[in-house]
C-alpha cells in the first residue's frame, strides 16, 4: 500500500523521537535534557564553541600522618587560616619525648666526660685510646638525640603552604592507620589556577610565562600568567590544555568560579 508524503514525514518524525526518547539506546539512557543538548550546537553555535573552565586552588594539600598512632592534639578547625610550617595536629609522642630526655641527659654527661679527658690528655694523664672512646661515645649519644627528635617530628603534621583548612578527617583521640593516614586538607588560595582546553590554533598564539586576560563569572577581566601549555593535543576533543595562574591576594576571587579566555 502506497503512503502519501505527509504520512512518510510523520513516520520519520515518530522514528526520530522514538530513537531519542526511548528508555534505552545503545546501552545507555537518553533523557529529554540530553536530546536538547544534542540540538544545542545547531540552535546556539556560539555557546558550543565557548572555552569554559573553573578556577581552582593553586594547591590542594592532603596532610597525612607519617606514622600510625593516636591523635593527641588537633590544633586547628575548619576554616582556619594557617602559615607554612605551622603545626596542625600531633600524634601521641609521650614515650618518644621521654626517650629524648634520656638521650639528651646521656649526651650531656658524655660531653662532660670528654671535656675532662681532654684536660687530662693535655698533661698525659689520659691515653689516646680513652680519649678516642669518649669522643665516639659522645657521637653516638648525639646521634640518638637526633634520632628521637626526628621520630617526634614525623608525628607532627605541619602545613606545607600558607592556606586555609577546608577539611578535618580525624579528631583528638582517634587512631590513624597506615592504610588511611589522611588527617586534614589544606588549600592554597592566594593564587588560583584555571585549566582551559583551547583549539590548537588558539594555543599556538600563547607562550608559557606570558600573560593573558581571563573573564571571571562573565563579569570581571583579570590578568593571568600562562603556567603550562600541553605539548599534546587531546585526540578525542581536538583541544590543548592550557593552565593559567591568577593572583588572588586577599582572596577576592572564589575557587570554583566560571572562567573563560577574554577576547
C-alpha positions in Angstrom: 0.0 0.0 0.0 1.4 3.4 -1.0 1.8 6.1 1.6 1.5 9.8 1.0 4.5 12.1 1.5 2.7 13.5 4.6 2.5 10.1 6.1 6.1 9.3 5.3 7.2 12.6 7.0 5.1 11.8 10.1 6.5 8.3 10.3 10.1 9.7 10.1 9.4 12.1 12.9 8.0 9.4 15.1 11.0 7.2 14.4 13.4 10.1 15.3 11.6 10.8 18.5 11.3 7.1 19.4 15.1 6.8 19.0 16.0 9.7 21.3 13.2 9.4 23.8 13.3 5.6 24.2 14.3 4.4 27.7 17.5 2.7 26.5 19.5 3.3 23.3 22.8 1.6 22.6 23.1 0.5 26.3 22.7 3.9 27.9 19.7 6.2 28.9 19.0 9.3 26.8 16.9 12.0 28.7 14.9 14.8 27.3 17.7 17.1 28.6 20.2 15.0 26.6 18.1 15.4 23.4 18.1 19.2 23.7 21.8 19.1 24.5 22.3 17.3 21.1 20.3 20.1 19.4 22.2 22.9 21.2 25.1 23.2 18.8 22.5 23.6 16.0 20.5 26.3 17.7 23.2 28.1 19.6 26.6 27.5 17.9 28.3 30.3 19.8 27.8 28.5 23.1 29.2 25.3 21.7 32.5 27.0 20.9 32.8 28.7 24.3 36.0 28.0 26.1 34.9 27.4 29.6 36.7 26.3 32.8 36.6 26.9 36.5 39.1 28.4 39.0 40.7 26.0 41.4 43.0 26.3 44.4 46.6 26.6 43.4 47.5 23.7 45.6 45.4 21.1 47.5 47.4 19.5 50.2 46.4 16.3 51.8 48.0 16.4 55.3 48.7 12.9 56.4 50.3 11.2 59.4 53.7 9.7 58.5 53.3 7.0 61.2 50.3 5.1 62.6 49.2 6.4 66.0 46.6 8.3 68.0 45.8 12.0 67.5 47.0 13.6 70.8 46.1 17.2 69.7 44.1 18.8 66.9 45.3 22.4 66.8 43.1 23.9 64.1 39.5 24.0 63.0 37.9 24.0 59.6 38.2 27.5 58.0 41.4 28.2 60.0 44.0 30.4 58.1 47.4 28.7 58.5 51.0 29.5 57.8 53.6 27.4 56.1 55.3 25.2 58.7 52.6 25.6 61.3 51.8 22.5 63.4 48.2 21.5 62.6 47.9 18.2 64.6 50.1 15.9 66.7 50.2 12.2 67.3 51.0 10.9 70.8 54.7 11.4 71.4 54.9 11.0 75.2 57.1 7.8 75.1 59.4 9.3 72.5 59.8 12.6 74.4 60.8 10.6 77.5 63.4 8.7 75.4 64.6 12.1 74.1 65.1 13.4 77.6 67.2 10.4 78.5 69.3 10.7 75.3 69.9 14.4 76.0 71.0 13.7 79.6 73.3 10.9 78.5 74.8 13.1 75.7 75.4 15.9 78.3 77.1 13.5 80.6 79.3 12.2 77.8 80.2 15.7 76.8 81.4 16.4 80.4 83.5 13.3 80.4 85.0 14.2 77.1 86.0 17.6 78.3 87.6 16.2 81.5 89.6 13.5 79.5 90.8 16.2 77.1 92.1 18.1 80.0 93.8 15.0 81.4 95.2 14.1 78.0 96.9 17.5 77.8 99.0 16.6 80.8 99.5 13.0 79.6 97.2 11.6 82.3 94.8 10.0 79.9 95.6 7.7 77.0 94.7 8.5 73.4 92.6 5.4 73.3 90.4 6.6 76.3 90.0 10.0 74.6 89.0 8.4 71.3 86.5 6.1 73.1 84.8 9.0 74.9 84.6 11.0 71.7 83.0 8.1 69.9 80.5 7.6 72.7 79.5 11.2 72.6 79.0 11.0 68.8 76.7 8.0 69.4 74.7 9.8 72.1 74.3 12.9 70.0 73.0 10.7 67.1 70.5 9.2 69.4 69.2 12.7 70.3 68.8 13.5 66.7 67.0 10.2 66.1 64.4 10.8 68.7 63.9 14.4 67.6 63.3 13.1 64.1 60.9 10.5 65.3 58.9 13.1 67.1 59.0 15.5 64.1 57.4 12.8 61.9 54.5 12.7 64.3 53.8 16.4 63.9 51.6 17.4 61.0 52.6 20.8 59.5 51.1 22.9 56.8 53.2 22.8 53.6 51.7 26.2 52.4 50.1 29.4 53.6 46.5 28.4 53.2 43.1 27.5 54.7 42.0 24.3 56.3 38.9 23.0 54.4 38.5 19.5 55.9 39.4 17.7 59.1 39.2 13.9 58.8 40.3 12.9 62.3 39.5 14.2 65.8 41.6 14.1 69.0 42.0 10.6 70.4 41.1 9.0 67.1 43.6 6.5 65.6 45.4 6.9 62.3 46.5 3.9 60.4 49.0 3.3 57.6 46.1 2.3 55.3 44.2 5.6 55.9 46.7 8.3 57.1 44.6 11.4 55.9 44.1 13.8 58.7 43.4 17.2 57.2 43.2 19.1 53.9 44.7 22.5 53.3 44.2 24.6 50.2 46.4 27.4 48.9 44.2 30.1 47.5 46.4 33.2 47.4 46.8 32.0 43.9 44.2 30.2 41.7 44.6 28.1 38.7 42.3 27.6 35.7 42.7 24.9 33.1 41.2 25.8 29.7 41.0 23.4 26.7 41.7 25.5 23.7 41.7 24.9 19.9 45.3 24.2 18.8 45.4 27.4 16.7 44.5 29.4 19.8 47.0 27.6 22.0 49.8 28.3 19.4 49.2 32.0 20.0 50.1 31.7 23.7 53.5 31.3 25.3 54.5 29.8 28.6 55.3 32.5 31.1 53.2 35.0 29.1 50.2 37.0 30.1 46.5 36.6 29.1 43.2 38.1 30.3 40.6 35.8 31.8 36.9 36.6 32.3 35.7 35.5 35.8 31.9 34.8 36.2 31.2 36.7 32.9 31.8 40.0 34.6 35.4 40.7 35.6 38.5 40.6 33.5 41.7 39.6 35.4 45.3 39.2 34.3 46.6 35.6 34.4 50.0 34.0 33.8 50.3 31.1 31.4 52.0 28.4 33.5 51.7 25.4 31.2 50.8 24.6 27.7 50.4 20.9 27.0 52.6 19.6 24.2 49.9 17.1 23.3 46.6 17.7 21.5 43.8 15.6 23.0 42.8 13.2 20.3 39.2 12.9 21.5 38.4 16.6 21.8 41.0 18.1 19.4 42.0 20.6 22.1 45.1 21.6 24.0 45.1 22.0 27.8 46.5 25.4 29.0 47.0 26.1 32.7 46.7 29.7 33.9 47.6 31.2 37.3 45.6 34.1 38.8 46.9 36.2 41.6 44.4 36.2 44.4 45.8 38.4 47.2 43.1 39.0 49.8 41.1 36.1 48.4 39.0 38.4 46.2 38.2 35.5 43.8 36.4 32.3 44.9 37.6 28.9 43.8 35.1 27.3 41.5 34.1 30.5 39.6 33.4 30.2 35.9 36.3 31.2 33.8 36.8 31.9 30.1 39.5 33.3 27.9 38.7 37.0 27.3 38.8 38.2 23.8 
